[in-house]
Structure formats: structure tokens, C-alpha cells
Amino acid sequence: MAERGLRAPAWLEELVRTSRPAVPWRDVFRFAVVIPAPLAVAIGVNGGVQAGGPALGAGIFATTGALAATIAPQSGPLRTRLRRVAAVSLFGGAGLVIGHAATGDGWISVAVIAVVSALSALISSVSGAFSLGALQLLVYTALSSGLATTLSWSWEVACFLAGAAWATLAVLVQARTEPLDPDRSAVGTVFTRIAELLAAIGTPGGEDARRALTGALNDGYDRVIHTRSRSAGRSRELAELAGILNAAAPLVEAAVASARAGVTADSRDIGATHALASAVTRRNPLLGERPAPVTAGPTQRRAVRHGIRLVWNVVGDPEERASAAVPRTEVDWPVRARDLVDRTVGNPDSRAFAVRLALCMTVAEVARQTLTIERPYWVLLTVAIVLKPDFGSVFTRAVQRGAGTLLGVLLGSLLLAFVPRDVWVLVAMAIAAGILPWARNASYGIFSIFLTPVVILLLDLAAPGGAQLVGARLIDTLIGCAIVLVFGYLLWPQTWRAPLDDALRDAATALDRFVDAAFTKSPEDTRRARRASYRALTELQTQLQRRLAEPPPISTRAAAWYPVIVQLERTSDAVTEAVIAMRAGEPVPEPGQVAVLGRAIRQLEDDLRNHRPPDDAEIHAEGVLGPVAREVDTARRLVRQTIPGRGADPAM
């Protein structure tokens, strides 16, 4: 009992705990080569580090662009990675220009920092790529406001973009040689393991196949949720993968039931499941027709076929894929503009975060002008990175950033003290940069430990100060973290509580109104209800993002709700597709069927409010309501699975 009393709180243990990711050797090599390469070229042209001059300055800014663009892409399709690189490059370059307007003292600099901060917070709610770009806008505005160089602003931006272009080329080269996307592969492996279990029924390997399926399913959800917690903003790719995992649940249950009952599987079902695995993993189209339903034979075999058909609808049914493409082509620019306003200034949470970020950056700018500290722009950098305009956890990042920077500054001081100021700086920078891909997957704190020396080495070349400035940088970092914890965390309890329950209920209520408007009211009412539904879903994603980054048990409970949240998004998308289908000539559903569907959604909202699992009754609907009913059924099933796991905890 005494030993238990001396243990640290569980959330604190989780705060300092790190994962043990595999070493991403391809990324390690890319980081180690790409980041210091522009500086190496500049040193060669300049004739060494000590000579200084414009060539060295150009290399520093090119290396800065390479650093930003190299860190930007994570796992996912190449187009998504390139969007992130483009956002980082363009917004970072804009920050370098704007920062020149915030140099010196006075209220003009304070006003520029406040406006850019608020703008960054609003931009971050547009998409994941824009969220990352908004951070670069803020970071490079802060850096440019306090870092004096011999280059003009136009040369700074040109060199920065050149370094980013070099990093982009490296991303393209790696994409041509790298294996499949790990997140998509993990989800595809679930279907491979299902097929292996179906094939192993009645054999000695059946039990091992069942355990392998359980492990694959856990790994699939863990990978999707872990990647979601590290990404900025909403990710369509991750939402798609989570939706596939949601749809796979009935197939998993049917396969396990068949194995327990010893009912051998149809060979066509095994082949279809392998086809699903290939389509998910490699993003290939599904060939052939969807397997026909089984009306005779054992119940388990019929359930397996039913599960395959459900997944086939999500992964590759040609008709559903075609209808899903219609909303993207028929949405006009006024609708897109209204949706953009809804996600930014129309979102109360976005507006509140803009005020919070602007307040913290304003306080940091005032501190920069009034406190007698070396390189005070480091305070602005710390606040920008810790508060990071993507609605993530303030507390976790502030603590991990402070601790990570403390160790990183100590490491940087050792490098400045013992590494000669010549080409050996490139070696030290390459080693630290090569560790970054692994450190990013381990934890934010460890990532800060190895990112800080890279930045310190780079800035020391731009404005030499020696090892004595390292202690000043540590003080600046602690000041920045203190500003965030006080003005960005303690004074805003409503932002870090992140009422996920309220957001879930609001999303269900908005979905009910969308269904009612879509099938019973005018097109204008439908458009308003659709915008309200997607606005509620955006708010729900915002609350989820913040909760995933908080210490357990908060993050653990939020992760359990992630499949439900994705399913609500899929349901809203299904209603949109039904509206488009009716415009194309499909029959309008009967009012009675619409009423049944609406009652089911309202009952789901009531179940969420009272923390009770929904009943297991299925919704029967035909025509354009059929896909919507299936999505609602899936949402109800996921809520049934989630609520017993978390208990009736109203604090969620």
C-alpha cells in the first residue's frame, strides 16, 4: 500500500511515457541528407563557415526551407504529402515577408503579431494542410521579426523556397521507391487476416488465425488513431480508413462466429476478402461484381457474405463510388465559400481559439520588447510552436516542449562548445536531423530534444553568439511556456475541457435536422441544414483533436469514440449523396420511411445524452434511403460497442 501511495498519477506516467516505434530508415536517410545539403553547398561556395557573407546567409535560409518542407509530409497518399509541403512553403515564405513589418519596438509590431496570430488560428480550421501552413506562417513571422541578416527580404524568401523545392524533390524520389503507406497497409492487413481465418476454419491453425485477426484489428485502429492524433486538422484519408474499419466490424464478427461454430467458408468469400485487402492496401479498384447475397445454408455463412457486401459498398462498389463523386463536381463556389466561412469565422470554437492565440502572442511580443533577454524572438517562437494553431492539447505540448527543449538546449550547448565551427557543424546537424523521424513517432517531447539542436546550430551560424547564448535560449523557452500555460491554458478552462459529449449530441441533432430537410423540405432548407451538420461535425473533430492529445484517461476515452465520430461523418455524406441522387431523378422516399429513420437518429441522440447503449433493432429502408439507413445502423452499433467500454461516465 505504501508503494502504491508513492507512485505518480497515471496521467503523469502517460505524459512522460513514449512509444517504441520502428526506425523509419528511409525517412532517416532523407532527413539526414536533405536538411543540411543546402548549407553544405553554401559553405562550399563561401569557402568555409568563418568567412560569413551573403552565400552563407542564403544557405541558412535555404536550409530553413528544407527543414520545414522535410518535416511537413507524414504517412498518407503522395498528393496529401505534397499539399502539406506546399502549404508549409507558401505560408512560411509569407511569414518571412510579414515578419519584417514586426521588427523593432512599438505598438505596430504588437498589432502585426496579433493580427497574424488570429489569422493563423482561423486558417488552421480549413484543413490539415492549412493547419500546418498556419503554424509556419506564425513561426516564420516570429523568426523574421527578430533575426537580423544581411539579405533582403526577397532573397530570404527566394532561398527559403529553393530549399523547400529541394526537399519536395526528395519527397517525390522517396515516394517512387518506398513501400506501401503504413496506415493503409495496416487496415488492409485486417482483411488479409479475415481471409486467413476463413480459410483456417476446421484446421489446427484456426485459433492462431483468430488471434492474428485480433492483433491486426487492434493494430489497424491503433495506427489510424495514432496518426490522427499527430496530424493537424481533419484528414480525409484517415477518415476513409476509419470508415473501412467500421464497415469491417460485421465481417469480423461473422468470421469469428463461423470459426467458433466450425462452419467452413465459401471459397468465393475467401477470394473476395483477399480482393478487399488488395484494394484497400494498394488503392486498386475492386474487380468484378459484388458477391450476391446468400439466402440458404448456415447462418454464419450468410453473415459472412452479408459482411463482405457491406465492406464492398464502402471500398469499391462502382455505383456508390460514382454517386460519391457527384457532390464534389456539382458543389458551386458560393456553397464552398459558405462552408469555408462556417469552418472559420462561423465556428465559435475557431473564433475563441483565435482570441486565445492572439492574446498569447501579444503577451509574448510585449515581453520581447520589455524584457532584457538575448534573442527575445525565441519567446515568440516558443509560444507559436507550443500553442500551435490546430486546436491540439495546450497542456501536453507546453510540458513536453518545455522538458524537451531543456534537454535539447543542453545538447545544443554541448555541440556549440565542442564541435568546431566548420564542416563538422554539418555532421552534427545531419545526425540530429536523422533522428527526427524516429523521435516524431516516439513523442512530441523527444522530437523537441533533437529538433532544438538543429535550430540552435542553424541560428548560431546566422547570428554567432557562442555557447553562452544557450542558457538565454533556455530562459526564453521557459518564459514562452509560462505564457502559454497561464494565458493560453489556465485562463481558458472551456477550451481545454473539450466537451466531447456535447459535441457528439450536437452532431447527432444536426444530422437529424439534415435528414428531415433533405427529404421533406426545400432545397434552400436542405443547404442550410447540410451546412449546419458539417459545422457540427467540424466542431466534433476539433474537440476530438484536443482530447486525443491530452493525458490519459482523457485521450483514451476520446480514442474510443473516434470510430463513432467518423461514422457520423459518413452518415452525413450518405445523406448528401441521396440528395444528389434525387436531383438526378431517383424517387423521393416515402414519408413513413423518412420518419422511421429520423426517429432512429433522435433515439441515438437520446442514448448519447443518457449514456446508454442503443437497441439492436435494424432500420429497413429502400431506394436512396438504403445507404443512409445502413450508415445509421453502423453508428448505432458502434455506440453500443463504445458505451459499455467506457461506462456511464458523464465527465466525458
C-alpha positions in Angstrom: 0.0 0.0 0.0 2.8 2.4 0.8 4.5 1.7 -2.5 1.2 2.5 -4.3 1.0 5.8 -2.5 4.4 6.8 -3.7 3.6 6.2 -7.4 3.0 9.2 -9.7 -0.5 9.8 -11.0 -1.5 7.7 -14.0 -1.8 10.7 -16.3 1.7 11.9 -15.4 3.1 8.5 -16.2 1.5 8.6 -19.6 2.7 12.2 -20.1 6.4 11.1 -19.9 5.8 7.6 -21.4 7.0 7.2 -25.0 6.2 4.7 -27.6 8.8 2.5 -29.2 8.3 2.9 -32.9 10.3 1.1 -35.5 13.1 3.1 -37.1 11.8 4.6 -40.5 15.2 4.2 -42.2 14.1 5.8 -45.5 12.9 8.9 -43.6 16.1 8.9 -41.5 18.3 8.9 -44.6 16.1 11.6 -46.3 16.2 13.9 -43.3 20.0 13.4 -42.7 20.8 14.3 -46.3 18.2 16.8 -47.4 18.3 19.2 -44.4 22.0 20.0 -44.2 22.6 19.8 -48.0 21.8 23.5 -48.8 24.1 24.6 -46.0 26.8 22.3 -47.3 26.6 23.9 -50.8 26.7 27.4 -49.3 29.7 26.6 -47.2 31.5 25.2 -50.2 30.7 28.3 -52.3 31.5 30.6 -49.5 34.9 29.0 -48.7 34.0 28.0 -45.2 31.9 29.0 -42.2 34.1 31.7 -40.8 34.0 33.8 -43.9 30.4 34.7 -43.4 28.8 36.7 -46.2 25.7 36.5 -48.4 26.4 33.0 -49.6 26.3 31.6 -46.1 23.1 33.6 -45.3 21.5 32.2 -48.4 22.4 28.7 -47.3 20.9 29.2 -43.9 17.6 30.3 -45.3 17.6 27.5 -47.9 18.3 25.0 -45.1 15.5 26.5 -43.1 13.1 25.9 -46.0 14.4 22.4 -46.4 13.9 21.8 -42.7 10.3 23.0 -42.8 9.4 21.1 -46.0 11.2 17.9 -44.9 9.3 17.7 -41.6 5.9 18.5 -43.2 4.9 15.3 -45.0 3.9 12.2 -43.0 2.3 9.0 -43.9 -0.5 9.0 -46.5 -1.0 9.4 -50.2 1.6 11.4 -52.2 -0.9 14.1 -53.0 -1.6 14.7 -49.3 2.1 14.9 -48.5 2.6 17.4 -51.4 -0.3 19.5 -50.2 1.4 19.7 -46.8 4.7 20.7 -48.3 3.1 23.3 -50.5 1.3 24.8 -47.5 4.5 24.9 -45.4 6.5 26.5 -48.2 4.0 29.2 -49.2 2.8 30.2 -45.7 6.4 30.0 -44.4 7.6 32.4 -47.2 4.7 34.7 -46.4 5.7 34.7 -42.7 9.2 35.8 -43.6 7.8 38.8 -45.5 5.3 39.8 -42.9 7.9 39.4 -40.1 9.8 42.4 -41.5 6.8 44.6 -40.6 7.0 43.5 -37.0 10.7 44.3 -36.4 11.7 46.9 -33.8 9.6 48.1 -30.9 6.2 49.9 -30.7 2.6 49.0 -31.0 2.8 48.5 -34.7 4.8 45.3 -34.1 2.3 44.2 -31.4 -0.6 44.8 -33.8 1.1 42.8 -36.6 1.8 39.9 -34.4 -1.8 39.9 -33.0 -3.4 40.0 -36.5 -1.2 37.3 -37.9 -1.9 35.1 -34.8 -5.6 35.4 -35.2 -5.4 34.8 -38.9 -3.3 31.6 -38.3 -5.9 30.3 -35.9 -8.7 30.7 -38.4 -6.7 29.3 -41.3 -5.9 26.2 -39.3 -9.5 25.2 -39.2 -9.7 24.9 -43.0 -7.9 21.6 -43.4 -4.9 19.6 -42.2 -2.5 21.1 -44.7 -3.7 24.6 -43.9 -3.3 23.9 -40.2 0.4 23.0 -40.7 0.8 26.0 -43.0 -0.7 28.3 -40.4 1.9 27.2 -37.9 4.7 28.1 -40.4 3.1 31.5 -41.0 3.3 32.2 -37.3 6.7 30.7 -36.8 8.5 32.5 -39.6 6.8 35.8 -38.8 8.2 35.5 -35.3 11.6 34.5 -36.6 11.8 37.2 -39.3 10.8 39.8 -36.7 13.9 39.3 -34.6 16.6 37.8 -36.8 18.7 40.4 -38.5 20.6 39.2 -41.6 22.5 40.8 -44.5 20.0 39.5 -47.1 17.0 41.4 -48.3 13.5 40.0 -47.7 13.2 39.0 -51.3 16.4 36.9 -51.2 15.4 35.4 -47.9 12.1 34.2 -49.4 13.7 33.0 -52.6 16.3 31.0 -50.7 13.7 29.6 -48.4 11.5 28.5 -51.3 14.6 27.0 -53.1 15.3 24.9 -50.0 11.7 23.8 -49.9 11.8 22.8 -53.5 14.9 20.7 -52.9 13.0 18.9 -50.0 10.0 18.4 -52.3 12.2 16.7 -54.9 13.4 14.4 -52.2 9.9 13.5 -51.2 9.0 12.7 -54.8 12.1 10.5 -55.2 11.3 8.6 -51.9 7.6 8.2 -53.0 8.8 6.4 -56.1 10.8 3.9 -54.1 9.1 3.5 -50.8 6.8 0.6 -49.8 3.0 1.0 -49.3 1.5 3.5 -47.0 1.8 2.0 -43.4 -1.7 3.2 -42.3 -3.4 1.8 -45.3 -1.4 -1.4 -45.1 -2.4 -1.9 -41.5 -6.1 -1.6 -42.5 -5.6 -3.9 -45.5 -4.0 -6.5 -43.2 -7.2 -6.8 -41.3 -8.9 -8.2 -44.4 -6.0 -10.5 -45.1 -6.3 -11.9 -41.6 -10.1 -12.3 -42.0 -9.4 -14.3 -45.2 -6.8 -16.4 -43.4 -9.2 -17.1 -40.6 -12.0 -18.2 -43.0 -9.5 -20.5 -44.8 -8.3 -21.9 -41.4 -11.7 -22.9 -40.1 -11.7 -26.6 -39.2 -7.9 -26.8 -39.2 -5.3 -26.8 -36.3 -4.3 -23.3 -37.2 -7.8 -21.8 -36.6 -7.0 -20.5 -33.1 -3.8 -18.9 -34.2 -5.6 -17.2 -37.2 -8.2 -15.8 -34.8 -5.6 -14.3 -32.6 -3.8 -12.9 -35.6 -7.0 -11.2 -36.7 -7.5 -9.7 -33.2 -3.9 -8.3 -33.3 -4.4 -6.9 -36.9 -7.7 -5.3 -35.9 -6.1 -3.6 -32.8 -3.1 -2.6 -34.9 -5.3 -1.1 -37.6 -7.3 1.0 -35.2 -4.1 2.0 -33.2 -2.4 3.1 -36.4 -5.3 5.2 -37.6 -6.0 6.8 -34.2 -2.2 7.4 -33.5 -1.7 9.0 -36.9 -4.9 11.1 -36.4 -3.6 12.3 -33.0 -0.3 13.5 -34.7 -1.9 15.1 -37.7 -3.1 18.7 -37.9 -6.8 19.3 -38.7 -9.2 16.8 -40.4 -7.7 14.2 -42.7 -10.0 12.7 -45.4 -7.6 9.8 -45.8 -7.7 8.8 -42.2 -11.5 9.2 -42.1 -11.8 6.9 -45.1 -9.6 4.3 -43.4 -11.6 4.5 -40.1 -14.8 4.2 -42.1 -13.5 1.0 -43.7 -12.6 -0.4 -40.3 -16.1 0.5 -39.1 -17.6 -1.3 -42.0 -15.5 -4.4 -41.4 -16.9 -5.0 -38.0 -19.8 -7.2 -39.1 -17.5 -9.2 -41.3 -15.1 -9.7 -38.4 -17.9 -10.8 -36.1 -19.2 -13.2 -38.7 -15.8 -14.7 -39.4 -15.2 -15.3 -35.7 -18.6 -16.8 -35.3 -18.0 -19.1 -38.2 -14.7 -20.2 -36.7 -16.3 -20.9 -33.3 -19.1 -22.9 -34.9 -16.8 -24.8 -37.3 -18.8 -23.6 -40.3 -16.4 -23.7 -43.3 -16.4 -20.7 -45.5 -17.3 -20.4 -49.2 -14.2 -20.2 -51.3 -15.7 -17.2 -53.1 -15.9 -15.4 -49.8 -12.2 -16.1 -49.1 -11.3 -14.8 -52.5 -13.5 -11.7 -52.1 -11.9 -10.9 -48.8 -8.4 -11.1 -50.3 -9.6 -8.8 -53.1 -10.8 -6.3 -50.5 -7.4 -6.5 -48.8 -5.6 -5.7 -52.1 -8.0 -2.9 -52.9 -7.5 -1.2 -49.5 -3.8 -1.7 -49.3 -2.9 -0.6 -52.9 -5.8 1.7 -53.6 -6.7 -0.5 -56.5 -10.3 -0.7 -57.9 -12.2 -3.8 -57.0 -12.6 -6.0 -60.0 -15.8 -7.9 -60.7 -19.3 -7.7 -59.2 -20.2 -7.5 -55.6 -20.9 -11.1 -54.3 -24.6 -11.9 -54.4 -26.4 -12.4 -51.0 -26.7 -16.0 -49.6 -30.2 -17.0 -48.8 -29.6 -20.6 -47.8 -27.2 -22.5 -45.7 -25.9 -21.9 -42.2 -26.5 -18.5 -40.5 -22.8 -17.9 -40.1 -22.1 -18.3 -43.8 -24.9 -15.9 -44.7 -23.5 -13.4 -42.1 -20.0 -13.6 -43.7 -21.4 -12.9 -47.2 -23.5 -10.0 -45.7 -20.4 -8.6 -44.1 -18.4 -8.8 -47.3 -21.2 -7.0 -49.2 -21.2 -4.2 -46.6 -17.5 -3.6 -46.9 -17.8 -3.9 -50.7 -20.2 -1.0 -50.6 -17.6 1.2 -48.8 -14.5 0.1 -50.6 -15.4 -0.4 -54.2 -19.0 -0.6 -55.3 -19.0 1.2 -58.7 -22.4 2.8 -58.2 -21.7 4.1 -54.8 -18.3 5.4 -56.0 -19.9 7.2 -58.9 -22.6 8.8 -56.7 -20.0 9.8 -54.1 -18.1 11.7 -56.8 -21.2 13.7 -57.8 -21.2 16.1 -54.8 -17.6 17.1 -55.4 -18.4 18.1 -59.0 -21.7 19.8 -58.5 -20.8 22.0 -55.5 -20.6 25.6 -56.7 -18.2 28.3 -55.4 -20.8 30.1 -53.4 -21.5 26.9 -51.4 -17.8 26.3 -51.0 -17.4 29.9 -49.7 -20.2 29.5 -47.2 -18.7 26.2 -46.0 -15.3 27.9 -45.6 -16.9 30.7 -43.5 -18.7 28.1 -41.4 -15.5 26.3 -40.6 -13.6 29.5 -39.8 -15.2 32.7 -38.5 -18.6 30.9 -38.3 -17.3 28.4 -35.9 -17.4 29.6 -32.2 -14.5 27.4 -31.2 -12.4 28.8 -34.0 -13.1 32.3 -33.0 -12.3 31.6 -29.4 -9.0 30.0 -30.3 -8.1 32.9 -32.5 -8.6 35.2 -29.5 -6.5 32.9 -27.3 -3.7 32.6 -29.7 -3.6 36.3 -30.4 -3.6 37.0 -26.7 -0.6 34.7 -26.0 1.4 36.0 -29.0 0.6 39.6 -28.0 1.9 39.0 -24.4 5.0 37.3 -25.9 5.6 40.3 -28.2 5.3 42.7 -25.3 7.7 40.5 -23.3 10.1 40.6 -26.3 10.1 44.4 -26.2 10.3 44.9 -22.5 12.4 42.1 -21.0 16.2 42.4 -21.2 16.9 39.0 -22.8 19.1 37.7 -25.6 17.4 36.8 -28.8 13.9 37.6 -27.5 12.3 36.3 -30.7 12.8 32.8 -29.2 9.9 33.6 -26.8 7.6 34.2 -29.8 8.8 31.0 -31.4 8.1 29.0 -28.3 4.6 30.4 -27.9 3.9 29.7 -31.6 5.1 26.1 -31.5 3.6 25.2 -28.2 0.2 26.7 -28.8 0.4 25.5 -32.4 -2.8 26.7 -34.2 -4.5 23.4 -34.7 -6.7 23.2 -31.5 -4.5 20.5 -30.0 -3.6 19.9 -26.4 -2.0 23.0 -24.8 -1.1 21.4 -21.6 0.7 18.3 -23.0 2.7 20.3 -25.6 3.7 23.0 -23.1 5.0 20.4 -20.7 6.7 18.2 -23.3 8.0 21.2 -25.2 9.5 22.7 -22.1 11.1 19.5 -21.0 12.2 18.6 -24.5 13.7 22.0 -25.2 15.5 21.9 -21.8 17.3 18.7 -22.8 17.7 19.9 -26.4 19.3 23.2 -25.3 21.7 21.3 -23.1 22.5 19.1 -26.1 22.9 22.1 -28.3 25.2 23.8 -25.8 27.5 20.7 -25.9 27.5 20.9 -29.7 28.4 24.6 -29.7 31.1 24.0 -27.1 32.8 21.0 -28.6 32.0 21.0 -32.3 34.4 23.1 -34.4 32.6 25.9 -36.3 33.4 24.4 -39.7 32.2 21.4 -41.7 31.7 19.4 -38.5 28.6 21.5 -37.9 27.1 19.8 -41.0 27.9 16.3 -39.4 26.3 17.3 -36.1 23.2 18.7 -37.9 22.9 15.6 -40.1 23.0 13.3 -37.1 20.4 15.3 -35.2 18.2 15.6 -38.3 18.4 11.9 -39.0 17.0 11.2 -35.6 13.9 13.4 -36.1 11.7 10.9 -38.0 12.0 8.3 -35.2 11.7 10.9 -32.5 8.5 12.3 -34.0 6.8 8.9 -33.8 8.0 8.4 -30.2 6.7 11.6 -28.6 6.5 15.3 -29.0 9.0 15.8 -26.2 11.7 13.6 -27.7 11.1 15.3 -31.1 11.8 18.7 -29.4 15.0 17.3 -27.9 16.5 16.7 -31.3 14.9 19.5 -33.3 16.2 22.1 -30.9 19.9 21.4 -31.6 19.3 21.7 -35.3 17.6 25.1 -34.9 20.3 26.2 -32.5 23.1 25.3 -34.9 21.4 27.0 -37.8 20.6 30.2 -35.9 24.1 30.3 -34.4 25.5 30.4 -38.0 23.1 33.2 -38.9 24.0 35.3 -35.8 27.0 33.9 -33.9 26.7 34.0 -30.2 28.5 31.0 -28.9 27.6 28.6 -26.1 26.8 31.4 -23.7 23.6 32.2 -25.5 22.2 28.7 -24.9 21.3 29.4 -21.4 19.5 32.6 -22.6 17.6 30.4 -25.1 16.5 28.1 -22.3 15.2 31.1 -20.3 13.3 32.4 -23.3 11.8 28.9 -23.8 10.6 28.7 -20.2 9.2 32.2 -20.5 7.2 31.2 -23.6 5.9 28.0 -22.0 4.8 30.0 -18.9 2.9 32.5 -21.1 1.1 29.6 -22.8 0.3 27.8 -19.6 -1.1 31.0 -17.9 -2.7 32.9 -20.8 -3.5 30.0 -23.1 -4.5 27.3 -20.7 -5.3 28.3 -17.1 -7.4 31.3 -18.1 -9.4 29.3 -20.7 -10.9 26.2 -18.9 -13.7 25.8 -21.5 -11.1 25.3 -24.3 -9.1 22.5 -22.6 -12.1 20.7 -21.1 -13.2 20.0 -24.7 -16.8 18.9 -24.1 -16.8 15.9 -26.4 -20.2 14.6 -25.2 -21.9 17.9 -26.0 -20.3 17.9 -29.5 -21.4 14.3 -30.1 -25.0 15.2 -29.2 -25.0 18.3 -31.3 -23.7 16.4 -34.3 -26.5 13.8 -33.9 -29.1 16.6 -33.6 -27.8 18.4 -36.6 -27.8 15.1 -38.6 -31.5 14.6 -37.7 -32.4 18.1 -39.0 -30.4 17.4 -42.1 -32.3 14.2 -42.8 -35.6 15.9 -42.2 -34.7 18.8 -44.5 -33.2 16.7 -47.2 -36.3 14.5 -47.8 -39.2 16.8 -46.8 -38.2 20.4 -47.3 -37.0 22.9 -49.9 -33.5 22.9 -51.5 -32.6 26.1 -49.6 -33.6 24.4 -46.2 -31.5 21.4 -47.2 -28.5 23.5 -47.9 -28.8 25.3 -44.6 -29.2 22.0 -42.7 -26.3 20.5 -44.6 -24.0 23.4 -43.6 -25.2 23.1 -40.0 -24.5 19.3 -40.0 -21.0 19.7 -41.4 -20.3 22.6 -39.0 -21.3 20.4 -36.1 -19.0 17.6 -37.4 -16.1 20.1 -37.7 -16.7 21.1 -34.1 -16.7 17.5 -33.1 -13.4 16.9 -34.9 -11.9 19.9 -33.2 -12.9 18.5 -29.8 -11.6 15.1 -30.7 -8.2 16.5 -31.8 -7.8 18.3 -28.5 -8.8 15.3 -26.5 -6.5 12.9 -28.3 -3.5 15.0 -27.3 -4.5 15.2 -23.6 -3.1 13.0 -20.9 -5.0 9.7 -20.2 -7.6 8.8 -19.3 -9.0 11.7 -21.4 -7.2 10.7 -24.6 -8.0 7.0 -24.1 -11.8 7.8 -23.9 -11.6 10.1 -26.9 -9.9 7.4 -28.9 -12.7 5.0 -28.1 -15.2 7.5 -29.7 -13.2 8.1 -32.8 -14.9 5.3 -34.9 -18.3 6.8 -33.9 -17.3 10.3 -35.0 -16.1 9.0 -38.3 -19.3 7.1 -38.8 -21.4 10.2 -38.2 -19.4 11.9 -40.9 -20.1 9.0 -43.2 -23.8 9.2 -42.4 -23.9 12.9 -43.2 -22.1 12.2 -46.5 -24.6 9.5 -47.3 -27.5 12.0 -46.9 -25.7 14.4 -49.3 -25.3 11.6 -51.8 -29.1 10.8 -51.5 -30.0 14.4 -52.2 -27.8 14.4 -55.3 -29.4 11.1 -56.4 -32.9 12.6 -56.1 -31.9 15.6 -58.1 -30.7 13.1 -60.8 -34.2 11.5 -60.9 -34.2 8.9 -58.2 -37.7 8.6 -56.5 -38.3 10.6 -53.3 -38.6 8.2 -50.3 -41.9 7.6 -48.6 -42.6 10.0 -45.6 -43.1 7.0 -43.4 -39.6 5.7 -44.1 -38.1 9.1 -43.5 -39.9 9.3 -40.2 -38.6 5.9 -39.1 -35.0 7.0 -40.0 -35.5 10.3 -38.1 -36.7 8.5 -35.0 -33.7 6.2 -35.0 -31.3 9.2 -35.2 -33.2 11.1 -32.4 -33.1 7.9 -30.3 -29.3 7.8 -30.9 -29.0 11.4 -29.7 -31.1 10.5 -26.6 -28.9 7.4 -26.0 -25.8 9.6 -26.2 -27.3 12.1 -23.8 -28.2 9.4 -21.2 -25.1 7.3 -21.8 -26.9 4.1 -22.6 -26.3 1.7 -25.5 -28.9 1.8 -28.4 -31.1 -1.2 -29.0 -30.0 -3.7 -31.7 -33.1 -3.2 -34.0 -32.2 -2.7 -37.6 -33.6 0.1 -39.8 -35.2 -1.1 -43.0 -35.3 1.4 -45.9 -35.3 1.2 -49.7 -34.1 3.4 -52.5 -31.9 6.4 -51.8 -32.6 5.9 -48.0 -31.0 2.4 -48.1 -27.3 3.6 -47.8 -28.3 6.2 -45.2 -30.1 3.6 -43.1 -27.0 1.3 -43.3 -24.8 4.1 -42.1 -27.1 4.9 -39.2 -27.3 1.2 -38.2 -23.5 1.2 -38.2 -23.4 4.3 -36.0 -25.8 2.7 -33.5 -23.8 -0.5 -33.4 -20.6 1.4 -32.8 -22.2 3.4 -29.9 -23.4 0.1 -28.4 -19.8 -1.1 -28.5 -18.3 2.1 -27.1 -20.6 2.9 -24.2 -20.2 -0.4 -22.3 -16.4 0.0 -22.6 -16.3 3.4 -21.0 -19.2 3.1 -18.6 -21.8 5.8 -17.9 -19.2 8.5 -17.2 -20.8 11.9 -17.6 -17.5 13.6 -17.3 -16.6 12.7 -20.8 
